[in-house]
Amino acid sequence: MSNKQSELEKLGWNERFERLAALQGESIETVARVAAVDRDQLLLLNDTGTFRAKLSGSYLHHHRRPEELPCVGDWVCVEKGLNDDFGLIHTVLDRRTSLCRKAVGGVNESQMIAANIDYVIVVQSCHYDFNLNRLERYLVMIMEGGATPCVLLTKTDLVEPDVLTAQLSQIRAAGITAPVLPLSNMTGEGIDELKRNLLPGMTYCFVGSSGVGKSTIINELIGGGSLETQGLSATGEGKHTTVRRELILLGNGALVIDNPGMREFGIIGVENGIGRSFVDIEALASSCRYRDCTHTSEPGCAVLDALSAGEVDEEHYKNYTKLKAESEFYQMSYAEKRKKDRDFGKYIKSVKNDLRGE
């Protein structure tokens, strides 16, 4: 193994990406990982450190949808001379995993949050932010993107023990099997366990609402205990503040992606994610009388029977049907938009042919 390959593996590089690069005729010398995106500039990281780059005109011409543009965590191939101030990105390697959401205010657009992540850590405060429906929404999108979910319940020092116990019970009653770690930055509860779980070469993406303590946790990981930052942040600030998505390399070799607080987390087409997140309901659905049962009013619906018998939590069921409806609406809207785009493209082509006299 070359020294360059060994250094890239510390940033999450593996044989899969190496094969992808080779298939596209790219040398390992050209690869770098996206650490941050600032409008039309990207901060990249490779074995030599950080540098800035922009997308080539050819790439922008052939990739116009938001989800096709590089995001934090992506591996890209870039051309850069020794004396060049900027590199030029011409390839984005296929993502191993991803996390995205429906763009705020948009019907058919999706927004990439991060790519090539191993674990997504959903942070909720058990003081005021705890919301089981929102947690299930996050988990659906995480499952759909292929990463492994974990849950942090922060600010445990602000609630009574019985409140925390009740919240943990609600999570398990909803069929959520993801690891859950209670944590308090004030008392230190859970901090050491979190640090032990962050492994070298693995990428962890922290998500959650504003005010739940994400930045405080990241600051603790950067400067507290045995973990120290290796200066990846381009801001040069002594304390990390979340103003953009950013990949941070910790002193123990783990990589973390911090995110600004997200008030909305709209889902897109996530049939697989729903199936993996609502395993209990999906298992019941296999016994329904009708294969296309919507689990809302059909006779012989095993899900409704279990709901009536108290075997399925009502809020859990309502969130399931709501997320299913959102996913189906997005897929229908997306299909309609694609058809309009294709029809418009055919119209433009016919106009050009008429002008040419063809």
C-alpha positions in Angstrom: 0.0 0.0 0.0 1.4 3.4 -1.0 1.8 6.2 1.6 -0.8 8.3 -0.3 -3.3 5.5 -0.2 -2.7 5.0 3.5 -3.3 8.7 4.2 -6.4 8.8 2.1 -7.8 5.8 4.0 -7.6 7.9 7.1 -10.1 10.2 5.4 -12.6 7.4 4.6 -11.1 6.2 1.3 -11.5 2.4 0.6 -11.2 -0.2 -2.2 -14.7 0.6 -3.5 -13.8 4.2 -4.3 -10.5 3.0 -5.7 -12.3 0.7 -8.1 -14.7 3.5 -9.1 -11.9 5.8 -9.9 -10.1 3.2 -11.9 -13.3 2.4 -13.9 -13.5 6.1 -14.8 -9.8 6.2 -15.8 -8.9 8.4 -12.8 -5.6 8.2 -10.9 -5.5 8.1 -7.1 -3.4 11.2 -7.4 -6.4 13.2 -8.5 -8.8 12.3 -5.7 -9.9 14.5 -2.8 -12.8 14.6 -0.3 -15.2 17.5 0.0 -14.8 19.2 3.4 -17.2 22.1 2.9 -19.2 23.9 0.2 -19.2 27.7 0.0 -21.5 28.7 -2.9 -19.4 28.1 -6.1 -16.3 27.1 -4.2 -15.5 23.9 -2.4 -12.9 23.2 0.3 -11.2 19.9 -0.4 -9.0 17.6 1.7 -6.4 15.1 0.5 -3.2 13.6 1.9 -1.4 16.9 1.6 -4.0 19.1 3.4 -6.8 21.4 2.3 -7.2 23.4 -0.8 -10.0 25.1 -2.7 -11.6 24.1 -6.0 -14.6 24.8 -8.3 -16.6 22.7 -10.6 -15.6 22.5 -14.3 -18.0 24.0 -16.9 -18.4 20.6 -18.5 -19.5 19.0 -15.2 -22.0 21.8 -14.6 -23.3 21.5 -18.1 -24.1 17.7 -17.7 -25.2 17.8 -14.0 -27.8 20.4 -13.3 -30.0 18.8 -10.6 -29.0 19.8 -7.0 -28.5 16.3 -5.9 -25.9 15.8 -8.7 -23.6 18.5 -7.3 -20.9 17.6 -4.8 -21.7 17.9 -1.2 -19.8 17.5 2.1 -18.3 13.9 2.2 -18.2 13.3 -1.5 -15.1 12.0 -3.2 -14.1 14.0 -6.3 -11.4 13.9 -9.0 -9.7 17.2 -9.5 -7.1 18.7 -11.7 -4.7 21.1 -10.0 -1.2 22.3 -11.0 1.5 23.0 -8.4 1.1 26.7 -8.8 -2.6 26.9 -9.2 -4.7 28.6 -6.6 -7.8 26.6 -7.4 -8.4 23.0 -8.5 -10.9 22.1 -11.1 -13.4 19.3 -10.3 -14.5 17.2 -13.2 -15.8 14.0 -11.6 -17.8 13.0 -8.5 -17.4 9.3 -7.6 -20.7 7.4 -7.0 -21.8 7.8 -3.4 -21.7 4.7 -1.1 -24.3 6.3 1.3 -26.1 9.6 1.5 -28.4 11.7 3.5 -30.8 14.1 1.8 -34.1 15.8 2.5 -36.8 17.6 0.4 -35.6 21.1 -0.3 -37.3 23.6 1.9 -40.2 25.3 0.0 -39.8 23.0 -3.0 -42.0 20.2 -4.1 -39.8 18.2 -6.5 -36.3 19.2 -5.4 -34.1 17.4 -2.9 -31.2 18.8 -1.0 -28.1 16.7 -0.2 -27.0 16.9 3.4 -23.9 14.7 3.3 -22.4 11.7 1.4 -20.3 8.6 2.1 -21.2 8.7 5.8 -21.0 5.6 8.0 -23.2 6.7 10.9 -25.8 9.5 11.2 -26.3 10.7 14.8 -29.7 12.2 15.4 -29.5 14.7 18.3 -32.6 15.6 20.3 -32.9 17.4 23.6 -35.0 15.6 26.2 -35.7 18.9 27.8 -37.9 20.6 25.0 -37.0 19.1 21.7 -38.0 15.5 22.1 -40.3 14.5 19.3 -40.9 10.9 18.4 -42.5 11.7 15.0 -39.5 13.8 13.9 -37.1 11.1 15.1 -38.9 8.5 13.0 -38.7 11.0 10.0 -35.0 11.3 10.4 -34.6 7.5 10.7 -36.5 6.9 7.5 -34.2 9.1 5.5 -31.1 7.7 7.1 -32.2 4.1 6.3 -33.1 5.1 2.8 -29.6 6.5 2.2 -27.9 3.4 3.6 -26.1 4.8 6.7 -26.5 3.4 10.2 -28.5 5.6 12.6 -27.8 6.4 16.2 -29.6 8.7 18.7 -28.3 11.1 21.2 -30.7 12.4 23.9 -29.0 15.5 25.2 -29.5 17.8 28.3 -30.5 15.0 30.5 -29.6 17.2 33.5 -32.6 19.4 32.8 -35.2 16.6 33.2 -36.2 14.3 36.0 -35.0 10.6 35.6 -38.5 9.4 35.1 -39.0 11.7 32.1 -35.9 10.3 30.5 -37.1 6.8 31.3 -40.5 7.5 29.7 -38.8 8.9 26.5 -36.6 5.8 26.2 -39.7 3.6 26.6 -41.5 5.6 23.8 -38.6 5.1 21.5 -38.5 1.3 22.0 -42.3 1.1 21.9 -42.2 2.6 18.4 -40.0 -0.3 17.3 -36.9 1.8 17.0 -33.8 -0.4 17.5 -31.1 2.2 16.8 -28.6 2.7 19.7 -29.7 5.5 22.1 -27.2 7.3 24.2 -28.4 9.8 26.9 -25.9 12.6 27.3 -25.3 15.8 29.3 -22.6 18.3 28.6 -23.1 19.8 32.1 -22.6 16.5 34.1 -20.4 14.7 31.5 -22.8 11.8 31.4 -22.4 9.9 28.1 -19.5 12.0 26.7 -16.8 9.4 27.3 -19.0 6.6 25.8 -19.6 8.8 22.7 -15.9 9.3 22.3 -15.2 5.6 22.6 -17.8 4.9 19.8 -16.1 7.3 17.3 -13.7 5.0 15.4 -10.8 6.1 13.2 -11.5 6.4 9.5 -15.3 6.3 10.0 -17.5 9.3 9.1 -20.2 10.5 11.6 -22.9 13.0 10.6 -24.6 15.0 13.4 -28.1 16.2 12.6 -30.9 17.8 14.7 -32.7 21.0 15.4 -31.1 24.3 16.6 -30.4 24.5 20.3 -30.1 20.7 21.0 -26.4 21.0 21.8 -24.7 19.8 18.6 -22.1 22.5 18.5 -21.3 22.0 22.2 -20.8 18.3 21.6 -18.6 19.0 18.5 -16.5 21.5 20.5 -16.0 18.8 23.2 -14.9 16.3 20.6 -12.6 18.8 19.0 -10.9 20.1 22.2 -11.9 18.0 25.1 -10.3 14.9 26.6 -8.1 12.8 24.3 -9.7 14.1 21.1 -8.1 17.1 19.4 -8.7 18.7 16.1 -6.0 18.4 13.4 -6.8 21.9 12.1 -9.1 20.9 9.2 -11.5 23.8 9.9 -10.7 26.6 7.5 -12.2 29.2 9.8 -9.3 29.3 12.2 -11.7 29.9 15.1 -10.9 28.7 18.5 -14.4 27.4 19.0 -16.4 25.6 16.4 -19.7 27.3 15.5 -22.1 25.7 13.0 -22.6 28.1 10.2 -22.2 25.6 7.4 -21.9 21.8 6.8 -18.3 20.9 7.5 -16.2 17.8 7.7 -13.9 17.8 10.7 -11.0 15.4 11.3 -10.6 14.6 15.0 -7.4 13.7 16.7 -8.3 10.1 17.2 -8.9 9.6 13.5 -12.7 9.8 13.4 -14.4 12.2 11.0 -17.4 14.2 12.0 -19.8 16.3 9.9 -21.6 19.0 11.7 -24.8 20.6 10.4 -26.6 23.8 11.0 -29.9 23.2 12.8 -32.7 22.1 10.5 -36.3 23.2 11.4 -37.7 21.1 8.5 -36.8 17.6 7.4 -39.1 16.8 4.5 -38.9 13.3 3.1 -38.7 12.3 -0.6 -39.3 8.9 -2.2 -38.3 6.6 0.6 -40.1 3.2 0.2 -37.0 1.3 1.3 -36.4 3.6 4.3 -39.9 3.3 5.5 -39.8 -0.5 5.2 -36.6 -0.6 7.3 -37.7 1.9 9.9 -41.2 0.5 10.5 -40.3 -3.1 10.6 -43.1 -4.0 12.9 -45.8 -2.6 10.7 -44.3 -3.9 7.5 -44.2 -7.4 9.0 -47.9 -7.1 9.8 -48.6 -5.8 6.3 -47.4 -9.0 4.8 -50.5 -10.7 6.3 -53.1 -8.3 5.0 -55.8 -9.7 2.7 -55.0 -7.4 -0.2 -51.5 -7.0 -1.6 -52.0 -3.3 -2.3 -53.6 -2.6 1.1 -53.2 1.0 2.2 -53.8 0.1 5.9 -56.4 2.8 6.2 -59.9 1.2 5.7 -59.6 -2.2 3.9 -61.2 -5.3 5.4 -58.8 -8.0 6.4 -56.0 -5.5 7.1 -53.6 -7.0 9.7 -52.2 -3.6 10.6 -55.6 -2.2 11.5 -56.5 -5.4 13.4 -53.2 -5.0 15.5 -54.0 -1.3 16.0 -57.5 -2.1 17.3 -56.0 -4.8 19.6 -53.5 -2.3 21.1 -50.6 -4.2 19.6 -49.4 -1.2 17.6 -49.0 2.3 19.1 -51.5 4.7 17.5 -49.1 7.6 17.1 -46.5 5.2 15.6 -49.2 4.0 13.1 -50.3 7.6 12.2 -46.7 8.6 11.5 -46.3 5.6 9.3 -49.3 6.4 7.1 -48.3 10.1 7.0 -44.7 9.3 5.8 -46.1 6.8 3.3 -48.4 9.5 1.9 -45.6 12.1 1.7 -43.3 9.6 -0.1 -46.0 8.7 -2.6 -46.8 12.3 -3.2 -43.2 13.2 -3.9 -42.7 10.3 -6.2 -45.8 11.2 -8.2 -44.8 14.9 -8.3 -41.3 14.0 -9.3 -42.5 11.7 -12.1 -44.8 14.5 -13.4 -41.9 17.0 -13.4 -39.6 14.7 -15.2 -42.3 14.1 -17.9 -42.7 17.9 -18.3 -38.9 18.3 -18.6 -38.8 15.6 -21.3 -41.7 17.1 -23.2 -40.2 20.5 -23.0 -36.9 19.1 -24.3 -38.6 17.5 -27.2 -40.4 20.8 -28.0 -37.1 22.7 -28.0 -35.5 20.1 -30.3 -38.4 20.3 -32.7 -38.2 24.1 -32.8 -34.5 23.9 -33.6 -35.1 21.4 -36.3 -37.8 23.7 -37.8 -35.4 26.6 -37.8 -32.8 24.6 -39.6 -35.4 23.6 -42.2 -35.1 19.9 -41.3 
